[in-house]
Amino acid sequence: MVDAQGSPAGGSRRLWETLRLLPKIDLHRHLEGSLRLSTLAEVAQAHGVDLPSYNIEDLRPYVQVTDEEPNFHAFLEKFRFLRRFYSTREAIERVAYEAVADAAADNVRYLELRFSPATLAAHQGFDLEEVTDWVIWAVEQAGRDFGVTTGLLVTIKRELSPAEAERVARVAFARAGRGIVGLDIAGDEVNYPLAPFAGILRQAHREGLGLTIHAGEATGAWSVREAVEEYGAERIGHGVRAAEDPEVVELLCRAGVTLEICPTSNIHTATVPHLARHPLRYFLAQDVRVTINTDDPSISNTTLTDEYLIAVREIGVSLPQLGAVVWNGVRAAFTSQSAKEQLWRTFKGEWEKILAISLPDALEAERQR
């Protein structure tokens, strides 16, 4: 329930304010889906980007899900429109910096921000290495300014040719441990299979990069099995359709693979028909490692606090379960064990103080496994 300004009303508002205070972790957020609408208009005017309008409200339907029928490919189309805004180095650095700043404003303490160097470079023919370094620099600056630890994931779009994908992968491998912590495979999973990327995915493991693959979003549970068994995915982007096959759910538990769940996005892409049928609670009941994330906060007009509120009020996740979800995020993060232990100590202490509930000592339990 929201008020006239689109903010949660009544009891939902009080719960939202409490959830906003909690320290958070977001493992699935796309840079290209995090552009502020105000920044779009300013960049367009400053650099002569041809738009149907420079008015923010007129721009909204082109770059944000509004009242259209949910559709996976219509959702992807928003990204195609946004490509024209990566017009200069300054614009790219600004977008990256603001993505971290906006996460910090939502009390996200650890963020993994994924981006596609090929997408950022394509519109103006920028060098892949240069755009990647611009993003690394901006995110490092924002981290210092706002106190957010951010790891970057390089996204390889399924639509790329093998040669293009290899060039992007080399950029990521050359920066492993220097800003880049993981590799992400994303894009149109309906029409573009994973097989052409097999060599890249094997190399990612050798280079010490974390590996997450979008699967089980626009395609069925079989794609989750494929990503885990054949390509070694440590995490699955979305993966909600794994719920269609109990054997795949069992595989996720057995392999310790984490699902990066993004509830609002799952509705906007028509992956889930409505929140009451979202499998998040089912996954929790089956002990699948699930996390809650934003995906594309600008395109979906959401924050991580909003996603937590949806999980609690619409899907039925309890506050202790939400704490378990945060623990899942900590242990699935593409960072060092010592960093994970420090994160969990901070999160556990602050969550218990704010919510006045005791969270399981998951860190100690993990050590004893």
C-alpha positions in Angstrom: 0.0 0.0 0.0 1.5 3.3 -1.0 0.6 7.0 -0.5 0.0 9.6 -3.2 3.7 10.1 -3.7 4.3 6.4 -4.2 5.9 5.7 -0.8 4.7 3.0 1.5 1.8 4.1 3.8 0.7 3.3 7.3 2.2 0.2 8.9 4.1 -0.5 5.6 5.8 2.9 5.9 6.9 2.1 9.5 8.3 -1.3 8.5 10.0 0.3 5.4 11.7 2.8 7.7 13.0 0.0 9.9 14.2 -2.0 7.0 15.9 1.1 5.5 18.0 1.3 8.7 19.4 -2.2 8.3 22.8 -2.7 6.7 22.4 -4.5 3.4 24.2 -6.5 0.8 23.3 -6.5 -2.9 24.9 -9.1 -5.1 22.9 -8.5 -8.3 22.7 -4.9 -9.5 23.4 -3.9 -13.1 25.2 -0.6 -13.7 23.3 -0.1 -16.9 20.0 -0.4 -15.0 21.0 2.1 -12.3 21.0 5.4 -14.2 19.2 8.2 -12.4 16.5 9.8 -14.6 17.7 13.3 -13.7 21.2 12.3 -14.9 19.8 11.0 -18.2 18.2 14.3 -18.9 21.3 16.3 -18.0 23.6 14.1 -20.0 21.3 14.3 -23.0 21.1 18.1 -22.9 24.9 18.6 -22.3 26.0 16.2 -25.1 23.2 16.7 -27.6 21.7 13.2 -27.3 18.7 13.0 -29.5 15.7 12.1 -27.4 11.9 12.3 -27.9 11.9 14.7 -24.9 14.2 16.1 -22.2 11.4 16.1 -19.6 12.0 13.4 -17.0 8.3 12.3 -16.9 8.2 12.0 -20.7 11.4 9.9 -20.6 10.1 7.6 -18.0 8.2 5.1 -20.2 11.3 4.6 -22.4 13.7 3.7 -19.6 11.5 2.5 -16.7 8.8 -0.1 -16.4 5.5 1.8 -15.9 2.1 0.3 -16.6 2.9 -1.9 -19.6 2.3 -5.6 -19.7 5.2 -7.5 -18.1 7.5 -9.0 -20.8 11.0 -10.3 -20.8 12.1 -8.8 -24.1 10.3 -5.5 -23.5 12.3 -5.3 -20.3 15.6 -5.8 -22.2 14.5 -3.1 -24.7 14.9 -0.5 -21.9 18.6 -1.2 -22.0 18.9 -0.6 -25.7 17.4 2.9 -25.3 19.9 3.6 -22.4 22.9 2.8 -24.6 22.9 6.3 -26.1 23.7 7.9 -22.8 27.2 6.5 -22.6 28.4 9.4 -24.6 31.6 10.5 -22.9 34.1 9.4 -20.3 32.6 11.8 -17.8 29.1 10.4 -18.4 30.2 6.8 -17.8 32.2 7.8 -14.6 29.2 9.8 -13.3 26.8 6.9 -13.8 29.1 4.5 -12.0 29.8 6.9 -9.2 26.1 7.6 -8.7 25.2 3.9 -8.7 27.4 3.4 -5.6 26.1 6.6 -4.0 22.5 5.5 -4.4 23.3 2.1 -2.9 24.9 3.9 0.0 21.8 6.0 0.5 19.9 2.8 1.0 22.4 1.6 3.6 23.9 -1.0 1.3 27.3 -1.8 2.9 28.6 -4.4 0.4 27.7 -4.1 -3.3 28.6 -6.2 -6.3 27.9 -4.0 -9.4 28.0 -5.7 -12.8 28.5 -3.9 -16.0 29.1 -4.7 -19.7 32.2 -3.0 -21.1 31.0 -3.9 -24.6 27.7 -2.0 -24.0 29.5 1.0 -22.5 32.0 1.1 -25.4 29.8 0.5 -28.4 27.9 3.7 -28.8 31.0 5.9 -29.2 33.5 3.3 -30.2 35.4 3.5 -26.9 38.2 1.1 -26.1 37.1 -1.8 -23.9 40.1 -1.4 -21.5 39.5 2.3 -21.1 35.8 2.1 -20.3 36.5 -0.7 -17.8 39.2 1.4 -16.1 36.8 4.4 -16.0 34.2 2.3 -14.1 36.8 0.9 -11.7 38.1 4.4 -10.9 34.6 5.9 -10.4 33.5 3.0 -8.1 36.7 3.2 -6.1 36.2 7.0 -5.6 32.5 6.5 -4.6 33.5 3.7 -2.2 35.9 6.1 -0.4 33.3 8.9 -0.3 30.4 6.8 0.9 31.9 3.9 2.8 30.6 1.2 0.5 32.7 -1.8 -0.3 32.1 -2.6 -4.0 33.2 -5.5 -6.2 32.8 -5.2 -9.9 31.6 -8.0 -12.1 32.2 -7.9 -15.9 29.1 -8.9 -17.8 29.4 -10.8 -21.1 26.2 -10.6 -23.1 25.0 -13.8 -24.7 24.4 -11.8 -27.9 28.1 -11.2 -28.4 30.1 -13.2 -31.0 32.7 -15.6 -29.6 35.5 -13.2 -30.7 33.8 -10.2 -29.0 33.2 -12.2 -25.9 36.8 -13.3 -25.8 38.0 -9.7 -26.0 35.7 -8.7 -23.1 36.9 -11.7 -21.0 40.5 -10.7 -21.5 39.8 -7.3 -20.1 38.2 -8.9 -17.0 41.1 -11.4 -16.6 43.7 -8.7 -16.8 42.0 -6.9 -13.9 41.2 -9.9 -11.7 41.8 -8.7 -8.1 42.2 -5.1 -9.2 38.6 -4.0 -9.0 37.1 -6.9 -10.9 35.9 -9.8 -8.7 33.7 -11.9 -11.0 32.3 -12.7 -14.4 28.6 -12.6 -15.3 26.8 -14.1 -18.3 23.6 -12.2 -19.1 21.3 -11.2 -21.9 18.8 -13.1 -24.0 18.9 -16.6 -22.6 16.0 -17.7 -24.9 17.8 -17.3 -28.2 21.5 -17.5 -27.3 22.9 -20.6 -25.6 25.9 -20.8 -23.2 28.0 -23.3 -25.3 30.0 -20.6 -27.1 31.3 -19.3 -23.8 32.5 -22.6 -22.4 36.2 -21.8 -22.7 35.8 -18.4 -21.2 34.0 -19.8 -18.2 36.7 -22.4 -17.6 39.3 -19.6 -17.8 37.4 -17.5 -15.3 37.8 -20.2 -12.7 41.5 -20.4 -13.4 41.9 -16.7 -13.0 40.2 -16.7 -9.6 37.1 -14.8 -10.6 33.7 -15.6 -9.2 31.2 -16.9 -11.7 27.5 -16.1 -11.9 25.2 -16.9 -14.8 21.7 -15.6 -15.6 19.5 -18.7 -15.9 16.1 -19.9 -15.0 14.6 -16.5 -15.7 13.3 -16.6 -19.3 14.0 -20.3 -19.6 13.2 -23.4 -17.5 14.8 -25.2 -14.6 17.0 -27.1 -17.1 19.0 -23.9 -17.8 19.9 -23.7 -14.1 21.1 -27.3 -14.1 23.1 -26.6 -17.2 24.8 -23.5 -15.7 25.7 -25.4 -12.5 26.7 -28.9 -13.8 28.2 -28.0 -17.2 29.6 -24.5 -16.6 30.5 -24.3 -12.9 28.3 -21.4 -11.9 28.7 -20.5 -8.2 25.7 -18.3 -8.3 22.7 -18.0 -10.5 21.2 -14.7 -11.6 17.5 -15.1 -10.7 17.0 -18.9 -11.1 13.4 -18.7 -9.9 12.3 -21.3 -12.4 14.5 -23.9 -10.7 11.4 -24.3 -8.5 9.7 -26.2 -11.4 12.0 -29.2 -10.9 12.6 -30.7 -7.4 15.8 -32.4 -8.7 17.3 -29.0 -9.7 16.4 -27.6 -6.2 18.2 -30.6 -4.7 21.2 -29.9 -6.9 21.3 -26.3 -5.8 21.3 -27.4 -2.1 23.9 -30.1 -2.7 26.3 -27.9 -4.7 25.8 -24.9 -2.4 24.9 -22.6 -5.3 23.3 -19.3 -4.4 20.3 -17.8 -6.2 20.3 -14.0 -6.8 16.6 -13.3 -6.4 15.2 -10.0 -7.6 11.4 -10.0 -6.8 10.3 -6.8 -8.6 12.3 -7.6 -11.6 10.9 -11.1 -11.7 7.4 -9.5 -12.0 8.5 -7.0 -14.6 10.0 -9.7 -16.8 6.9 -11.9 -16.4 9.1 -14.6 -14.9 6.7 -14.8 -12.0 3.0 -13.9 -12.6 2.5 -12.2 -9.3 4.2 -11.9 -5.9 1.9 -14.4 -4.1 3.4 -17.1 -6.4 7.0 -16.1 -6.0 9.1 -19.2 -5.0 11.3 -17.3 -2.6 9.6 -18.9 0.5 9.7 -22.3 -1.1 13.4 -22.0 -1.7 14.0 -21.0 1.9 11.9 -23.9 3.1 14.1 -26.2 1.0 17.3 -24.7 2.4 18.4 -23.2 -1.0 20.8 -20.4 -0.5 18.8 -17.4 -1.7 19.6 -13.7 -1.6 17.5 -10.6 -2.3 18.7 -8.0 -4.7 17.6 -5.1 -6.9 18.7 -6.1 -10.4 17.9 -2.7 -12.1 16.8 -0.2 -9.5 16.2 2.6 -12.1 14.4 0.5 -14.6 12.2 -1.1 -12.0 12.0 2.1 -9.8 13.0 0.2 -6.7 15.5 0.1 -3.8 16.8 -2.8 -1.8 14.7 -1.6 1.1 11.7 -1.9 -1.2 12.7 -5.4 -2.1 13.0 -6.4 1.6 9.5 -4.9 2.2 8.1 -6.9 -0.7 9.7 -10.0 0.6 8.1 -9.5 4.1 4.7 -8.1 3.3 3.9 -9.7 -0.1 5.8 -12.9 -0.1 5.7 -13.7 3.6 9.3 -13.9 4.5 9.8 -13.5 8.3 12.4 -11.1 9.7 14.6 -13.9 11.0 14.5 -15.5 7.6 15.5 -12.1 6.1 18.5 -12.3 8.4 19.3 -15.7 7.0 19.0 -14.3 3.5 21.6 -11.6 4.4 23.9 -14.3 5.7 23.5 -16.2 2.4 24.6 -13.0 0.7 27.7 -12.6 2.9 28.9 -16.1 2.3 28.2 -16.0 -1.5 30.0 -12.7 -1.9 33.1 -12.7 -4.3 35.4 -11.5 -1.6 37.9 -12.9 0.9 36.9 -15.1 3.9 38.2 -12.4 6.3 36.1 -9.8 4.6 33.1 -12.0 4.9 33.7 -12.6 8.6 33.9 -8.9 9.2 30.8 -8.2 7.2 28.8 -10.8 9.2 29.9 -9.5 12.5 28.8 -6.0 11.5 25.6 -7.1 10.0 24.6 -9.4 12.8 25.3 -6.8 15.5 23.3 -4.0 13.8 20.4 -6.3 12.7 19.9 -7.5 16.3 20.1 -4.0 17.7 17.6 -2.6 15.2 15.1 -5.5 15.1 15.6 -6.7 18.7 15.7 -10.3 17.4 18.5 -12.8 17.8 20.0 -14.1 14.5 21.7 -17.5 14.4 25.4 -17.5 14.8 25.8 -18.6 11.2 29.4 -17.7 11.1 30.3 -20.2 13.8 28.1 -22.9 12.3 29.9 -22.4 9.0 33.3 -22.8 10.6 32.3 -26.1 12.1 31.1 -27.6 8.8 
